[in-house]
Structure formats: structure tokens, C-alpha cells
Amino acid sequence: MKPKIFTTVPLPEKVEKNISEYCEIDKWTGDRSIPRHILLEKIKDVVGLYSTGVGIDEELLRHAPNLKIVSNVSVGYNNFDLEAMKRFNVIGTNTPYVLDESVADLTFALILNAARRISELDRMVKEGQWGKSDDDKEYFGVDVNSTKLGIIGMGRIGKALARRAKLGFNMDVLYYNRNRKLDVEEEYGVKYADLQSLLEHSDFVVLLTPLTPDTYHLIGEKEFKLMKKSAFFINVSRGQTVDEQALISALQNKEIKGAGLDVFTKEPIEPKNLLLQLNNVVVTPHIGSATERTREDMAVRAAQNLVAVVTGKDPIDRVI
Ligand code: DGY
């Protein structure tokens, strides 16, 4: 009998075919995320869980005595309680590398959109307001090219972003990271800065750091006050790396000029969240890696990790 796995997300056809050579697959087919009580029931007898963003904690692990692996279809793994997984001897994997370029693309799209007010002016044109004023200064934005970009978190995505900024947009790039990245400094001429100096000098501040206990609310009231009044803040990491109330205040009080956000404290964001009422904020629904090609590559990689562990081998992307 093949070992059983459960997936909370749909599988591309070729991935399903590949996994089913080694495993019996049970899947969630509902339109909305699987309710927790159903998930706990479904994982009673599985050896593998294939999912995105499902909270893996002690309660869940107690319900799955045969579980050997949780394969995340994402690079972030802040949904893992790493200590609990270690105690229960459950392996956790993620899907790095394959999404770096797509997330860097989306990040740059948010920078350009916020600076040139694309979403705001798109709404204006569609509402028939173009030409209501003779003064086209009303449509002015600010330049992205030849300005200063500050990247907080210089991992693979940061490097892909730095490449776009330096080679495509002639930007001066500062970065802040736990460790200096001399290879990136050498390759692209980016400069290391401490967090305070990066915040004080950047025209665009991009947050790319993973969410960990150390990066929770890394950017808050004090940090927004350090930023230029003309600066834009872009977040494509996790919502909890920023104090969202402080961000709203900074935008309302014009301590910064605007923001581009792909991630939020609560997702999906509440429709009444004040961020959605501000014209100088561009939002997307956590789509950093959401292209057909990249999502398929992530699915393949997550399947390779899952099958490896289920068949007694080492996965390529073990994080715990
Ligand atoms: C990830 O994979 O963690 C990204 O947030 C997806 O967009």
C-alpha cells in the first residue's frame, strides 16, 4: 500500500501524476482555505502534508502521529513552529530559488506603480475624469531612475532586485542585512548601510526580510520618522514585519509619500482597513510569486521535497 499524503492546495496535473507514483493522494477541493477542524481530521493517517501557509503547531502535530514531512509551496516558512516540529521529528521544507525573479519583478512593479501613480491614475481615467483639469501637473509622479533604493534583507530576491535597479534604472542601491554580502557588493556595486542610515537616505525603502521573532515589527513608528518625507515604502515580505498602525499613521501624517504593499497583517485584508482608503497606497493580494510558470515550478519543487522524504531520501530544501 502506498503511503498517504494530504494536499490543501490544488496540484498541477504533472505534479499530481508524479506524486501519485509514490503516494496515495487525498486533497482539499473546497473554494476557500480548508477549515482547521477538517484539516485536523484529514491528517490523522498521512505521512506527508503539501500546503501553503498552514499553521504547523503542536496541536496539528498531535493529530498526525504518522507525519514525516510538511512541504510548503512557498519560500517563507513562518507558518512552521520550528521547535514543535523538531520535538515531533517532522521535517519542514520550502521552495527557494524558483521564485526569486518573479518576486523581484513584482517588487519593481510596486515601486514603479507607487512612484508614477499608475493605479490611482488608471482609476481616474476609467472614471471619466481625464481632462477635468487643464493642469497636467495633477498627474505628475516622481522618477524612479537615478534615485536611491534601500533594500532591507539582501537574500536572493534582494540580489535580483538590486540587479534590476542598478542595470535597468541606474539607481544607487543601499542594503541592510544581518551579514554583509560582499559578492553582491562586488557584482552590482551596492553599498552596505546600517538600518538607520538606509532609512534616512533612501527614496524607496523595500522590505524583503523573512518573518522571524527578530524581524517582527522591524519597521514601526520610529523607523517611519527616520525616512524622508518624499520616500516610498514597499513591503513584499510578510505583513507582520511592519507595525501596520504605524504605517497608516505615517501615510496619513505625510511622514512618507506613499507605499506599495503585497502583504498585510491580516490576509485577506479587511475591506475596512484604512490602508485601502489612501490614494497614495498601491496594494496587491500577496502575489509576489503568482505567475503561471513560477507557481508551477514551486509546485514541482515542493513535490520533489515531499516525495524524497516519503521515499526515505533527503529533501533538497530542508529548513527543519
Ligand atoms: C512566499 O513564497 O513565501 C511568497 O510570499 C509567495 O508570494
Boltz pocket constraint, residues with backbone or C-beta under 6 A from the ligand:
constraints:
  - pocket:
      binder: B
      contacts: [[A, 73], [A, 74], [A, 75], [A, 76], [A, 77], [A, 95], [A, 99], [A, 236], [A, 237], [A, 286], [A, 287], [A, 288], [A, 289], [A, 290]]
      max_distance: 6.0
